[in-house]
Amino acid sequence: MDRAGQLRNVAFGGAWSEQIAGQEELLHAIETLKRAARRAGQHDPGRDTDVGPALDLASRDHPKGAMLRAAWARGVAITAPGPRVTELSRIAGLLAEAYKGRL
């Protein structure tokens, strides 16, 4: 059973149990983006099937989410490995910083 399913079965869990699952999912998404950015020198993050959903989740509630998704797409298109890693790491960091108090 996944974590959300476990928390859903907590008696009298209330909203806090659903918030924990959402926070864990968001934390996982941000970590996925950070990992993709670190590996972008050797691995094309555009081919990683986990990155798209992670980016969608992490940018959904961000006030500049659409801009950050567009910046990520431009970063993925950078052909030089060093600048690609730098740009994607910067964007992942901006997303992480926005949720710092929530996670």
C-alpha positions as CSV (number, residue, x, y, z in Angstrom):
1,M,0.0,0.0,0.0
2,D,1.3,3.5,-0.8
3,R,1.8,6.2,1.7
4,A,-1.4,8.0,0.7
5,G,-3.4,4.8,1.2
6,Q,-1.9,4.2,4.6
7,L,-2.7,7.7,5.7
8,R,-6.2,7.5,4.3
9,N,-6.9,4.5,6.7
10,V,-5.9,6.5,9.8
11,A,-8.9,6.7,12.0
12,F,-10.0,10.3,12.5
13,G,-7.1,11.4,10.4
14,G,-8.7,14.5,9.2
15,A,-7.2,16.9,6.8
16,W,-3.7,16.6,8.3
17,S,-3.3,13.0,7.0
18,E,-4.1,14.2,3.5
19,Q,-1.7,17.1,3.8
20,I,1.1,14.8,4.8
21,A,0.6,12.7,1.7
22,G,0.5,15.9,-0.5
23,Q,3.6,17.3,1.1
24,E,5.5,14.0,0.7
25,E,4.5,13.9,-3.0
26,L,5.6,17.5,-3.5
27,L,8.9,16.8,-1.7
28,H,9.5,13.7,-4.0
29,A,8.7,15.8,-7.1
30,I,11.2,18.5,-6.1
31,E,13.9,15.8,-5.3
32,T,13.1,14.3,-8.7
33,L,13.8,17.6,-10.4
34,K,17.0,18.2,-8.4
35,R,18.2,14.7,-9.4
36,A,17.4,15.3,-13.0
37,A,19.2,18.6,-13.0
38,R,22.3,17.0,-11.4
39,R,22.3,14.2,-14.0
40,A,21.6,16.5,-17.0
41,G,25.3,16.5,-18.0
42,Q,25.2,12.8,-18.9
43,H,21.4,12.1,-19.2
44,D,18.8,13.9,-21.2
45,P,16.1,15.0,-18.6
46,G,13.6,15.4,-21.5
47,R,13.6,11.6,-21.9
48,D,13.0,10.9,-18.2
49,T,9.4,10.0,-17.7
50,D,9.3,11.0,-14.0
51,V,10.4,14.6,-14.8
52,G,7.2,15.8,-16.5
53,P,4.8,14.9,-13.8
54,A,7.2,16.1,-11.1
55,L,7.5,19.5,-12.9
56,D,3.8,19.7,-13.2
57,L,3.2,19.0,-9.5
58,A,6.0,21.3,-8.3
59,S,4.9,24.2,-10.5
60,R,1.1,23.8,-10.1
61,D,0.8,26.1,-7.1
62,H,3.8,28.3,-7.7
63,P,2.8,31.8,-8.6
64,K,5.3,31.7,-11.6
65,G,4.7,28.0,-12.3
66,A,4.1,28.5,-16.1
67,M,7.2,30.6,-16.4
68,L,9.3,28.0,-14.6
69,R,7.9,25.2,-16.7
70,A,8.9,27.2,-19.8
71,A,12.3,27.9,-18.4
72,W,12.8,24.2,-17.6
73,A,12.0,23.4,-21.3
74,R,14.5,26.0,-22.5
75,G,17.1,24.6,-20.0
76,V,16.5,21.0,-21.3
77,A,17.2,22.3,-24.8
78,I,20.6,23.6,-24.0
79,T,23.1,21.3,-25.7
80,A,26.2,22.1,-23.6
81,P,26.2,19.9,-20.5
82,G,27.6,22.4,-18.1
83,P,25.2,25.2,-18.8
84,R,22.3,22.8,-18.9
85,V,23.1,21.4,-15.5
86,T,23.5,25.0,-14.1
87,E,20.2,26.2,-15.5
88,L,18.1,23.2,-14.5
89,S,19.6,23.3,-11.0
90,R,18.7,26.9,-10.7
91,I,15.1,26.2,-11.7
92,A,14.8,23.3,-9.4
93,G,16.2,25.5,-6.6
94,L,13.6,28.2,-7.3
95,L,10.9,25.6,-7.0
96,A,12.3,24.2,-3.8
97,E,12.7,27.6,-2.3
98,A,9.1,28.5,-2.9
99,Y,7.9,25.5,-0.8
100,K,10.6,25.7,1.8
101,G,8.2,26.7,4.6
102,R,5.7,24.0,3.7
103,L,7.9,21.0,3.5
